[in-house]
Amino acid sequence: MIIFLNGSINAGKSTIAKILANKISNTALVEIDSLREMIDWMPIDQAISINLENAVSVIKNFAKKGLNVVVPYPLSQDNYDYVLNELKDINTKIYFFTLAPKLDKILTNRGDRELNNKERERIKHHYSIGINNPSFGIIIDNTDQNPDETVDYILAKLF
């Protein structure tokens, strides 16, 4: 199975992804942000398509080897359509979950992460374009959930 965790910066995607990868056997964690680091000199708007293309290749490779895959990444409708189209020939179930805490909560420092002004502006941008409320997948308001509660909710939807 392939699990995409959608949501803005600071929504909890990476934290939830790590817990899921540890709880579901035979699971690879594909951090698209790690792929971004390879071309961090490139403006993000130009890098997004390259990052997604590279991620799809990695996801396909893991899936073909029989591994489950967890992918935390903010997905626009266009990116969702692209990923779904590129993975259509993979013979495995694909799930999409969006972590969507309330805006006032996501703009605060959560856990060990300290947000900078650039990140806060990016969060506001994500919410303005609907990253937190897509037309696809299951939306989870994790404002008042701890990570384990969110993971338990996702696992209940998977199994």
trRosetta pair geometry for C-beta under 8 A, 3 or more apart (Angstrom, degrees):
i j d omega theta_ij theta_ji phi_ij phi_ji
1 68 5.1 6 54 -129 72 99
1 69 7.7 -147 102 36 47 63
1 92 5.7 -161 -91 169 31 107
1 93 4.8 -20 -118 69 90 92
1 94 7.3 168 -166 -86 67 30
1 95 6.6 19 175 -2 113 107
1 158 7.0 119 135 -153 168 113
2 59 6.2 56 -128 -170 131 118
2 63 6.2 -29 -62 -85 112 125
2 68 7.3 -173 -77 -164 39 60
2 69 4.7 -3 -119 63 77 103
2 71 7.0 7 -177 1 92 114
2 87 6.8 -87 47 -168 167 153
2 90 7.2 47 -20 112 137 149
2 92 6.0 102 -13 106 91 120
2 93 7.4 -169 29 96 69 48
2 94 4.6 -14 67 -113 106 77
2 95 7.1 177 90 26 54 66
3 20 6.5 -102 87 153 155 153
3 68 7.4 23 -2 172 100 102
3 69 7.0 -175 29 95 65 55
3 70 4.8 -13 68 -112 106 70
3 71 7.0 170 89 25 53 69
3 94 7.9 179 -77 -159 30 51
3 95 4.9 -10 -113 66 70 107
3 97 7.0 0 -172 8 95 108
3 154 7.5 75 -158 177 139 127
3 158 7.4 -32 -89 -94 126 131
4 71 5.0 -26 -110 72 66 103
4 72 7.9 142 -167 -93 52 25
4 73 7.0 -60 -157 45 94 90
4 75 6.6 23 164 -27 136 145
4 83 7.2 82 -81 135 150 159
4 94 7.2 26 -8 -179 103 93
4 95 6.9 -168 28 94 69 55
4 96 4.8 -10 65 -112 111 71
4 97 7.1 172 88 29 59 62
4 137 7.4 -102 76 -91 105 149
5 13 4.5 153 120 -143 117 87
5 16 5.8 165 -135 86 154 120
5 17 5.4 -131 19 -68 147 97
5 20 7.9 173 -53 12 131 150
5 70 6.9 23 -13 -177 110 91
5 71 6.8 -178 22 89 73 48
5 72 4.3 -22 68 -106 114 71
5 73 7.4 107 72 18 66 48
5 97 5.6 -18 -113 72 62 96
5 98 7.9 137 -170 -102 48 28
5 99 6.4 20 -177 -15 96 108
6 13 7.5 -100 126 -103 5 125
6 73 7.1 -28 -105 83 55 53
6 74 6.2 78 -160 -133 70 38
6 75 4.6 -73 -113 28 114 100
6 80 7.8 -6 -88 -82 142 109
6 96 6.2 24 -12 -173 119 94
6 97 6.8 -177 26 91 80 41
6 98 4.2 -34 80 -101 106 77
6 99 7.2 178 85 17 51 66
6 131 6.8 -152 167 -179 101 81
6 134 6.4 -18 127 -1 160 141
6 137 6.7 139 17 56 130 159
7 11 3.2 -121 151 84 129 162
7 12 7.0 -14 101 48 160 69
7 13 5.1 -176 55 -58 112 108
7 72 7.9 -39 42 -160 98 87
7 74 6.3 -89 80 -96 28 77
7 98 5.5 139 -67 -167 78 64
7 99 3.7 -25 -68 58 156 83
7 100 6.3 -143 -117 -65 99 53
7 131 6.7 106 -152 142 22 103
7 132 6.6 50 -135 -103 67 68
8 11 5.0 117 55 -40 65 114
8 74 5.9 47 -103 -101 35 128
8 106 6.2 68 76 172 126 149
8 122 7.5 156 -167 125 100 82
8 123 4.9 90 159 -133 137 72
8 126 3.7 145 -108 100 107 154
8 127 6.4 -25 -60 -49 150 77
8 131 5.3 114 -68 95 80 134
8 132 6.0 -27 -20 -62 108 97
9 74 7.4 -41 -39 -44 60 134
9 106 7.9 119 87 171 61 109
9 115 7.7 115 130 -119 118 108
9 119 5.3 -134 132 -163 154 94
9 122 5.5 55 3 100 139 117
9 123 5.2 -100 58 -74 98 87
9 126 6.9 169 9 -10 78 150
10 106 5.1 129 102 -170 110 80
10 107 7.7 116 92 -82 154 22
10 110 5.9 123 -171 28 95 118
10 113 6.3 -162 -111 105 89 147
10 115 6.2 -14 -73 -80 145 119
10 119 7.0 98 -31 161 118 120
10 123 6.2 -24 36 -92 119 132
11 99 4.0 137 150 101 114 110
11 100 6.9 -10 -143 -79 127 26
11 101 5.9 -180 -136 12 70 97
11 106 6.0 -7 -86 -123 64 124
11 132 7.5 -176 -101 -104 136 94
11 142 7.3 96 176 54 79 122
12 15 5.0 -62 -163 50 71 115
12 16 5.2 69 138 -24 94 107
12 99 5.1 -132 58 175 97 159
12 101 7.3 95 -6 -25 114 121
12 110 7.3 -69 -71 120 87 146
12 142 5.9 -87 35 104 150 149
12 147 6.3 -168 -165 -99 122 88
12 150 6.6 87 127 43 146 173
13 16 6.1 -64 -146 41 23 105
13 17 6.0 24 158 -23 64 112
13 72 3.5 135 154 -161 105 115
13 73 7.2 163 169 -28 154 22
13 74 7.8 -120 -40 -55 160 65
13 99 5.9 -157 -69 26 70 135
14 17 5.5 -53 -141 36 29 115
14 18 6.4 31 159 -20 64 103
14 31 7.1 40 -118 -117 101 110
14 33 8.0 -36 -82 20 123 138
14 72 5.1 -172 -75 90 50 164
15 18 6.1 -56 -153 32 27 108
15 19 6.7 21 153 -13 62 107
15 111 6.9 -174 -77 -59 148 166
15 147 5.0 -97 139 -111 118 137
16 19 5.8 -59 -151 39 33 109
16 20 6.1 33 153 -19 68 108
16 72 7.2 135 65 -94 89 124
16 99 6.6 173 1 -67 153 142
16 147 5.9 -155 -82 -150 68 92
16 150 5.5 -71 -107 110 122 127
16 151 5.9 -177 -147 -73 81 83
16 154 7.2 104 -179 -9 120 151
17 20 5.7 -56 -145 39 29 111
17 21 6.2 30 157 -21 65 107
17 29 5.7 111 151 -140 107 110
17 31 7.7 138 112 -84 153 81
17 70 4.7 158 -152 140 86 123
17 71 7.5 -107 -126 90 132 3
17 72 4.1 -98 -41 -38 144 117
18 21 5.8 -53 -145 35 29 111
18 22 6.5 24 155 -15 62 108
18 29 6.6 26 -95 -112 54 157
19 22 5.8 -62 -154 39 31 109
19 23 6.2 18 154 -13 68 114
19 147 5.9 149 -23 153 153 116
19 148 7.0 -146 -161 -93 155 57
19 151 4.7 -84 115 -84 131 148
20 23 5.8 -65 -141 42 30 104
20 24 5.8 3 170 2 72 112
20 27 7.1 -119 130 155 78 163
20 70 5.1 142 95 -105 122 153
20 151 5.9 -162 -69 -133 76 101
20 154 6.6 -45 -96 98 123 143
20 155 7.6 -172 -120 -66 87 89
21 24 6.7 -60 -126 48 23 91
21 27 4.6 -156 -141 110 64 120
21 28 7.3 -43 -136 138 116 9
21 29 4.3 -37 -81 -60 157 107
21 70 5.1 -121 -67 29 90 138
23 151 6.6 117 7 174 155 129
23 155 6.8 -66 125 -86 141 133
24 27 4.5 75 91 -44 97 142
24 68 5.5 -76 133 89 125 158
24 70 7.6 133 47 -47 132 119
24 155 7.8 -168 -66 -109 100 97
24 158 7.8 -49 -95 126 132 161
25 68 7.8 99 87 17 44 128
26 66 7.1 -48 173 128 134 86
26 67 5.6 -147 161 -130 84 63
26 68 5.7 98 101 10 81 93
27 67 6.6 132 -118 179 24 89
27 68 4.1 -36 -101 79 80 105
27 69 6.9 171 -158 -82 72 19
27 70 5.9 36 175 -12 119 103
28 62 4.5 -107 36 -139 149 147
28 67 4.9 46 -11 148 107 141
28 68 7.2 171 20 85 66 51
28 69 5.2 -19 66 -108 93 72
28 70 7.4 -172 90 26 45 69
29 69 7.9 151 -94 -159 20 58
29 70 5.2 -22 -111 67 68 100
29 71 8.0 157 -163 -81 50 40
29 72 8.0 1 -165 2 94 98
30 55 5.9 116 154 -151 129 91
30 58 5.4 146 -127 109 127 126
30 59 5.8 -70 -20 -74 169 82
30 62 7.3 -138 -55 1 118 150
30 69 5.8 11 -7 -169 116 107
30 70 7.1 173 24 81 73 46
30 71 4.8 -17 69 -99 105 86
31 34 4.3 77 93 -8 104 108
31 35 7.6 174 103 -6 62 78
31 72 6.8 -5 -114 52 67 96
32 35 5.3 -47 -160 33 49 114
32 36 6.5 58 140 -26 70 99
32 51 5.2 83 180 165 102 112
32 52 7.2 12 -142 -84 137 50
32 55 4.7 -20 -103 -81 100 139
32 71 6.7 55 -32 -166 103 97
32 72 7.7 -142 17 81 92 56
32 73 4.4 34 24 -91 138 132
33 36 5.1 -45 -150 29 41 121
33 37 6.9 55 149 -31 63 92
33 73 7.6 -176 -34 -102 78 87
34 37 5.7 -39 -158 16 37 117
34 38 7.9 46 145 -24 56 92
35 38 6.0 -42 -172 14 44 115
35 51 5.0 136 101 -139 117 79
35 54 4.9 167 -159 95 142 135
35 55 6.0 -129 3 -62 159 83
35 58 7.8 -142 -72 -10 132 144
36 39 6.8 -85 -163 56 41 78
36 40 6.4 74 143 -84 75 74
36 44 7.7 13 -151 -122 126 81
36 47 5.8 83 -134 148 84 136
36 51 5.2 3 -74 -101 79 135
37 40 5.3 -4 -143 -47 40 115
39 42 4.5 -2 153 10 103 122
39 47 5.4 175 98 -121 117 114
39 50 6.5 1 39 98 159 146
39 51 7.9 -137 48 -65 117 87
42 46 5.2 -108 168 85 107 114
42 47 4.5 132 97 -66 117 103
42 50 7.6 23 96 34 162 144
43 46 4.9 77 69 13 86 104
43 47 6.8 -170 91 -11 39 94
44 47 5.4 -62 -138 41 34 111
44 48 6.4 52 163 -45 68 92
45 48 6.4 -30 -149 1 27 114
46 49 7.5 -62 -179 29 38 98
46 50 7.5 21 141 -2 67 114
47 50 5.5 -68 -157 46 48 110
47 51 5.6 50 150 -27 82 108
48 51 5.7 -57 -145 36 28 112
48 52 6.3 24 159 -16 65 107
48 79 7.3 -84 166 -90 116 125
49 52 5.9 -54 -146 38 31 109
49 53 6.3 33 155 -21 64 107
50 53 5.7 -55 -147 36 30 112
50 54 6.3 27 156 -15 65 107
51 54 6.0 -59 -149 40 28 108
51 55 6.1 29 153 -21 65 110
52 55 5.5 -54 -143 38 32 113
52 56 6.3 36 157 -24 66 102
52 79 6.0 -140 -100 -145 150 99
52 82 6.2 48 147 108 145 137
52 83 6.7 -104 -166 -71 112 90
53 56 5.9 -51 -150 30 28 112
53 57 6.9 29 151 -18 60 103
54 57 5.7 -55 -156 33 35 113
54 58 6.5 30 151 -16 67 106
55 58 5.7 -57 -150 38 35 109
55 59 6.0 35 153 -20 69 107
55 71 6.7 96 180 -141 125 131
55 73 7.3 2 -137 -42 170 162
56 59 5.6 -53 -142 38 31 113
56 60 6.2 34 156 -21 64 105
56 82 8.0 -102 -61 138 141 93
56 83 6.4 -159 -89 -126 107 68
56 86 4.5 -20 -155 129 147 146
56 87 6.6 -133 -145 -57 97 88
57 60 5.9 -53 -148 35 28 112
57 61 6.5 29 154 -20 62 107
58 61 5.7 -55 -151 34 31 113
58 62 6.5 27 155 -14 65 105
59 62 6.0 -58 -150 39 30 107
59 63 6.1 26 156 -17 66 111
59 69 5.2 126 -138 154 81 168
59 71 6.5 -21 -90 -62 124 137
59 87 6.7 -42 112 -96 129 121
59 90 7.9 -57 131 -74 96 163
60 63 5.8 -59 -143 41 28 109
60 64 6.1 29 159 -20 65 108
60 86 7.8 -95 -56 147 120 96
60 87 6.9 -153 -79 -111 87 77
60 90 6.2 -135 -120 -79 73 120
61 64 5.9 -55 -146 35 26 110
61 65 6.6 18 155 -12 61 110
62 65 5.8 -67 -153 41 31 107
62 67 4.2 -70 178 67 89 123
62 69 5.0 112 97 -77 138 116
63 66 7.8 68 -179 -57 32 12
63 67 6.7 -93 -81 63 29 71
63 69 6.1 -61 -62 -11 86 127
63 87 7.8 91 7 -147 166 105
63 90 4.9 12 126 -155 152 129
63 92 5.4 -134 -157 16 115 144
64 90 7.5 -102 -60 -125 72 93
74 126 5.9 -81 -149 -127 147 127
74 131 5.0 -10 -162 -154 107 138
75 79 4.5 -141 -151 92 74 117
75 80 4.8 93 156 -62 125 83
75 83 7.0 -58 -130 4 131 140
75 96 7.5 -78 52 -146 152 121
75 131 7.3 137 61 -141 42 86
75 134 7.0 7 91 -79 94 158
76 79 4.7 95 47 9 74 102
76 80 6.9 -131 94 -5 39 88
76 129 6.7 -35 -115 138 105 127
76 131 6.8 -58 -85 -91 60 83
77 80 5.6 -53 -148 36 31 115
77 81 6.4 33 153 -20 65 105
77 130 7.9 13 -33 92 102 124
77 134 6.5 166 -77 -145 75 100
77 135 6.6 32 -107 29 113 107
77 136 7.5 139 -120 -5 71 115
78 81 5.7 -53 -149 36 31 112
78 82 6.3 33 152 -21 64 106
79 82 5.5 -50 -146 35 34 115
79 83 6.3 33 156 -18 66 105
80 83 6.0 -56 -146 37 28 108
80 84 6.2 25 157 -16 64 110
80 96 7.0 37 -134 -119 114 155
80 134 6.8 124 -43 -169 154 146
80 136 5.3 159 -177 33 154 156
81 84 5.9 -58 -145 39 26 110
81 85 6.2 26 157 -18 63 110
82 85 5.9 -62 -150 38 26 110
82 86 6.2 18 158 -14 64 112
83 86 5.9 -62 -145 41 28 108
83 87 6.0 5 164 -2 66 116
84 87 6.3 -70 -140 48 24 97
84 88 6.6 54 155 -64 61 86
84 94 7.2 170 -114 100 75 156
85 88 5.8 -24 -155 -23 30 117
87 90 4.8 -37 -173 15 79 123
87 94 6.2 100 116 -76 140 149
90 94 7.6 87 80 -55 121 113
95 137 7.1 94 172 -130 59 100
95 138 7.8 -18 -176 14 96 109
95 157 7.4 131 -153 119 140 113
95 158 6.5 -68 -47 -97 167 91
96 134 7.8 -70 146 84 132 142
96 136 5.4 10 86 132 155 102
96 137 2.9 -102 100 -83 98 130
96 138 7.1 153 93 20 63 64
97 137 5.8 -147 -73 171 23 125
97 138 5.2 -21 -113 68 71 93
97 139 7.9 151 -165 -94 56 21
97 140 6.0 12 -177 -7 102 118
97 154 5.7 -31 -79 -113 168 110
97 157 7.6 134 -86 70 119 152
98 131 7.6 178 -148 154 120 60
98 132 6.6 142 162 -153 122 36
98 133 7.6 165 124 -81 156 20
98 134 5.7 166 -63 21 151 106
98 137 5.8 124 -18 93 91 126
98 138 7.1 -170 23 91 74 43
98 139 4.7 -22 66 -111 110 67
98 140 6.7 172 82 22 53 71
99 140 5.6 -28 -108 70 53 103
99 142 5.2 -28 -154 15 92 132
99 150 7.0 26 -114 -157 111 143
100 132 4.0 115 -129 -169 99 89
100 133 6.5 88 -129 -64 149 63
100 139 5.3 -3 7 -170 139 98
100 140 6.5 147 25 72 82 46
100 141 5.6 -49 84 -93 90 56
100 142 7.2 118 51 15 43 79
101 105 4.6 -99 156 88 117 123
101 106 4.7 145 81 -59 109 95
101 141 6.8 103 -105 -164 37 59
101 142 5.3 -62 -68 74 87 72
101 143 4.3 127 -146 -85 80 63
102 105 4.7 82 65 10 85 108
102 106 7.0 -171 86 -9 39 90
102 141 7.3 40 -44 -157 74 104
102 143 4.7 32 2 -99 93 136
103 106 5.9 -60 -139 40 31 106
103 107 6.2 29 163 -21 66 110
103 123 7.6 140 -146 145 78 108
103 124 7.7 68 -156 -105 118 64
103 127 5.4 54 -100 -122 113 166
103 132 7.9 -131 -71 -1 81 171
104 107 6.1 -58 -149 34 27 112
104 108 7.4 27 153 -23 58 105
105 108 6.1 -61 -163 25 35 109
105 110 7.5 54 161 -74 81 123
105 143 4.9 135 20 -140 166 91
106 110 7.5 -39 -129 -22 42 135
106 123 5.7 -177 127 -165 112 136
106 127 7.9 155 68 -59 143 126
107 115 7.2 -120 -169 66 46 168
107 120 5.7 62 -146 -137 89 96
107 123 6.0 176 -89 99 73 149
107 124 7.6 43 -94 -60 117 86
108 115 7.7 172 158 13 13 130
109 113 6.2 -166 -155 93 74 63
109 114 5.1 -9 -118 -112 126 54
109 115 5.9 -147 -85 6 69 86
110 113 6.1 5 64 52 65 105
115 119 4.6 -133 -156 87 87 127
115 120 5.4 98 149 -57 128 86
115 123 7.7 -24 -144 -17 143 137
116 119 5.2 96 52 10 68 102
116 120 7.2 -129 101 -5 36 90
117 120 5.5 -53 -146 36 35 113
117 121 6.3 35 155 -19 67 104
118 121 5.9 -55 -151 37 30 110
118 122 6.4 31 150 -20 64 106
119 122 5.5 -53 -146 36 34 113
119 123 6.4 40 152 -23 66 101
120 123 5.6 -49 -150 31 33 114
120 124 6.6 34 151 -17 64 103
121 124 5.7 -51 -150 36 34 112
121 125 6.4 39 149 -21 65 104
122 125 5.4 -51 -149 35 34 115
122 126 6.4 39 150 -22 66 102
123 126 5.6 -51 -149 33 32 113
123 127 6.5 26 154 -13 65 105
124 127 5.9 -56 -148 40 31 108
124 128 6.2 32 152 -22 65 108
125 128 5.6 -57 -146 36 30 112
125 129 6.5 10 161 -4 66 109
126 129 6.4 -70 -148 45 26 96
126 131 3.9 -46 -175 28 91 140
126 132 6.7 92 133 -29 96 89
127 130 7.6 52 -172 -70 31 21
127 131 6.8 -70 -71 43 33 91
127 132 5.4 4 -112 6 72 128
130 133 5.1 -80 -155 64 80 84
130 134 6.3 118 142 -82 98 52
131 134 7.0 -6 -155 -53 28 98
132 139 7.7 79 165 -145 58 116
133 139 6.5 25 -120 -116 52 151
134 137 6.5 38 81 39 121 101
134 139 7.3 171 42 -77 72 106
138 157 6.2 -92 4 -146 171 163
140 145 7.7 -43 161 21 110 153
140 150 6.3 107 147 -141 147 94
140 153 6.2 129 -127 109 132 144
140 154 7.5 -54 -57 -66 156 87
142 145 4.4 -75 -151 46 73 116
142 149 7.8 154 -140 91 91 100
142 150 4.8 16 -120 -93 129 125
145 149 4.0 -137 -161 88 98 122
145 150 4.8 119 123 -54 137 84
145 153 7.4 -46 -139 -9 158 135
146 149 5.2 95 52 6 68 104
146 150 7.4 -136 96 -4 35 89
147 150 5.6 -58 -150 37 35 111
147 151 6.2 35 155 -19 70 106
148 151 5.5 -52 -145 38 34 113
148 152 6.2 38 154 -22 66 104
149 152 5.7 -50 -146 35 30 113
149 153 6.5 35 152 -21 62 104
150 153 5.7 -53 -153 32 32 114
150 154 6.6 29 151 -16 65 105
151 154 5.7 -56 -149 38 34 109
151 155 6.1 33 154 -19 68 107
152 155 5.7 -53 -143 38 30 112
152 156 6.4 35 155 -23 63 105
153 156 5.8 -55 -153 32 28 113
153 157 6.8 24 150 -15 62 105
154 157 5.7 -60 -155 36 35 110
154 158 6.3 30 151 -19 69 110
155 158 5.6 -58 -145 37 34 111
155 159 6.1 -15 173 20 72 109
156 159 7.2 -73 -127 55 21 77
